[in-house]
Amino acid sequence: MNATAKKASILIERTYPASVSELWELWATKDGFESWWGPEGFRVEVHAIEPKENGLLHYTMIADSQEMIEAMRRGGQPTSHEVRARFSAFSPQKALTITSIVDFLPGVEAYESHIEVLLTPLAHGAHMTVTLHAMHDPETTEMQRAGFTSQLGKLDRRYMK
């Protein structure tokens, strides 16, 4: 990745009153991943998850609120799409990187997208650092940031009661 793209990467941090193991399960198990992945108004169905380095992560992102279904249709977008990714780095209970193929954007040549996760134990919980690497343009990078922040809202509500 070039220096410009690295500068455009987005760092998102959260501290939760949960153990590293609990947070790890959210990233590395079918039930955990399905419980929160996807922006508000979307859900995922995991078809395969192999929690290991170079392990497969295959899921379908599905618009599941009437508002999102209508928005996707108005925009000429499908209401669901399959994602094939892999755990390109994997250090159990510590860190992982999900590498996805972005191949669903009209007029944009397919490319890889990377999300890095680092989990750090604390005395009363765990700290999660997520790095979203820049997409192909600033607008899509901002959409990625907004979408990921939206899905983190699901975890915020779960742990920040």
C-alpha positions as CSV (number, residue, x, y, z in Angstrom):
1,M,0.0,0.0,0.0
2,N,1.4,3.4,-0.9
3,A,2.0,6.3,1.6
4,T,-1.1,8.2,0.4
5,A,-3.4,5.2,1.1
6,K,-1.8,4.7,4.5
7,K,-2.5,8.3,5.4
8,A,-6.1,7.8,4.4
9,S,-6.5,4.8,6.6
10,I,-9.1,5.2,9.4
11,L,-8.4,4.2,13.0
12,I,-11.4,3.3,15.2
13,E,-11.1,2.5,18.8
14,R,-13.4,1.2,21.5
15,T,-13.1,0.0,25.0
16,Y,-15.7,-2.5,26.2
17,P,-16.5,-4.1,29.6
18,A,-15.9,-7.5,28.0
19,S,-13.0,-9.9,27.9
20,V,-10.7,-10.2,25.0
21,S,-12.1,-13.8,24.5
22,E,-15.7,-12.4,24.2
23,L,-14.6,-9.8,21.6
24,W,-12.5,-12.4,19.8
25,E,-15.6,-14.6,19.4
26,L,-17.4,-11.8,17.7
27,W,-14.7,-11.8,14.9
28,A,-13.9,-15.5,14.7
29,T,-17.1,-17.5,15.1
30,K,-20.2,-17.8,12.9
31,D,-22.6,-16.9,15.8
32,G,-20.4,-14.0,16.9
33,F,-19.9,-12.6,13.5
34,E,-23.6,-12.8,12.5
35,S,-24.6,-11.1,15.8
36,W,-23.2,-7.7,14.8
37,W,-21.6,-7.6,11.4
38,G,-23.2,-5.2,8.9
39,P,-24.3,-1.6,9.2
40,E,-27.7,-0.8,10.7
41,G,-30.4,-2.1,8.5
42,F,-28.2,-5.0,7.3
43,R,-27.4,-8.5,8.6
44,V,-25.1,-11.2,7.4
45,E,-25.4,-15.0,6.9
46,V,-22.1,-16.7,7.3
47,H,-21.6,-19.6,4.9
48,A,-18.0,-20.5,6.0
49,I,-15.6,-19.2,8.6
50,E,-12.2,-20.7,9.1
51,P,-10.6,-19.0,12.0
52,K,-6.9,-19.4,11.0
53,E,-4.4,-17.7,8.9
54,N,-5.5,-17.7,5.3
55,G,-8.8,-19.2,6.5
56,L,-11.9,-18.5,4.4
57,L,-14.6,-16.0,5.5
58,H,-17.6,-16.3,3.2
59,Y,-20.9,-14.5,4.0
60,T,-23.9,-12.7,2.4
61,M,-24.6,-9.1,3.4
62,I,-28.4,-8.7,3.4
63,A,-30.5,-5.5,3.6
64,D,-33.0,-6.5,6.3
65,S,-35.0,-3.3,7.1
66,Q,-37.7,-2.0,4.9
67,E,-35.9,1.3,4.7
68,M,-32.6,-0.2,3.5
69,I,-34.3,-2.6,1.1
70,E,-36.1,0.4,-0.5
71,A,-32.9,2.5,-0.5
72,M,-30.9,-0.2,-2.2
73,R,-33.7,-0.7,-4.8
74,R,-33.9,3.1,-5.4
75,G,-30.2,3.2,-6.0
76,G,-30.3,0.3,-8.4
77,Q,-28.3,-1.9,-6.1
78,P,-29.1,-5.5,-5.1
79,T,-30.5,-6.0,-1.6
80,S,-27.8,-8.6,-0.9
81,H,-24.4,-9.6,-2.1
82,E,-21.9,-12.3,-1.3
83,V,-18.5,-11.5,0.2
84,R,-15.5,-13.8,-0.1
85,A,-12.7,-12.8,2.3
86,R,-9.9,-14.4,4.2
87,F,-8.1,-14.0,7.5
88,S,-4.8,-12.8,5.9
89,A,-3.3,-12.5,9.4
90,F,-4.4,-14.4,12.5
91,S,-3.0,-14.4,16.0
92,P,-5.7,-15.9,18.3
93,Q,-7.1,-13.7,21.0
94,K,-4.8,-10.8,19.9
95,A,-5.0,-9.7,16.3
96,L,-6.4,-10.5,12.9
97,T,-6.7,-9.0,9.4
98,I,-9.7,-9.6,7.1
99,T,-8.9,-9.2,3.4
100,S,-11.9,-8.9,1.2
101,I,-12.3,-8.6,-2.5
102,V,-14.2,-5.5,-3.5
103,D,-15.8,-6.6,-6.7
104,F,-19.3,-5.2,-6.5
105,L,-18.8,-1.5,-7.4
106,P,-20.0,-0.7,-10.9
107,G,-17.2,0.7,-13.1
108,V,-14.5,-0.1,-10.5
109,E,-11.9,-2.8,-11.1
110,A,-11.9,-5.4,-8.3
111,Y,-9.3,-4.8,-5.6
112,E,-8.5,-6.0,-2.0
113,S,-9.7,-4.2,1.1
114,H,-8.1,-4.8,4.5
115,I,-9.5,-4.4,8.0
116,E,-6.9,-4.9,10.8
117,V,-8.1,-5.7,14.4
118,L,-6.0,-5.6,17.6
119,L,-7.4,-6.6,20.9
120,T,-5.7,-5.6,24.2
121,P,-6.8,-6.8,27.6
122,L,-7.4,-4.2,30.3
123,A,-8.0,-4.5,34.0
124,H,-11.8,-4.1,33.6
125,G,-12.4,-5.0,30.0
126,A,-10.7,-5.0,26.6
127,H,-9.6,-2.4,24.1
128,M,-10.3,-2.9,20.4
129,T,-8.4,-1.0,17.7
130,V,-9.6,-1.4,14.1
131,T,-7.8,0.0,11.1
132,L,-9.8,0.4,8.0
133,H,-7.5,0.8,5.0
134,A,-8.4,3.3,2.4
135,M,-10.7,2.3,-0.4
136,H,-10.2,3.3,-4.1
137,D,-11.4,6.9,-3.6
138,P,-12.2,9.2,-0.7
139,E,-16.0,8.9,-1.1
140,T,-15.9,5.1,-0.8
141,T,-13.5,5.3,2.1
142,E,-15.9,7.6,3.9
143,M,-18.8,5.2,3.1
144,Q,-16.7,2.4,4.6
145,R,-16.0,4.4,7.8
146,A,-19.7,5.3,8.1
147,G,-20.8,1.7,7.6
148,F,-18.3,0.3,10.0
149,T,-19.1,2.9,12.7
150,S,-22.8,2.1,12.2
151,Q,-22.2,-1.6,12.8
152,L,-20.1,-0.8,15.8
153,G,-23.2,0.8,17.2
154,K,-24.5,-2.7,17.6
155,L,-21.6,-3.6,19.9
156,D,-21.8,-0.2,21.7
157,R,-25.4,-1.0,22.6
158,R,-24.6,-4.5,23.7
159,Y,-21.7,-3.5,26.0
160,M,-22.4,0.2,27.0
161,K,-25.8,-0.3,28.7
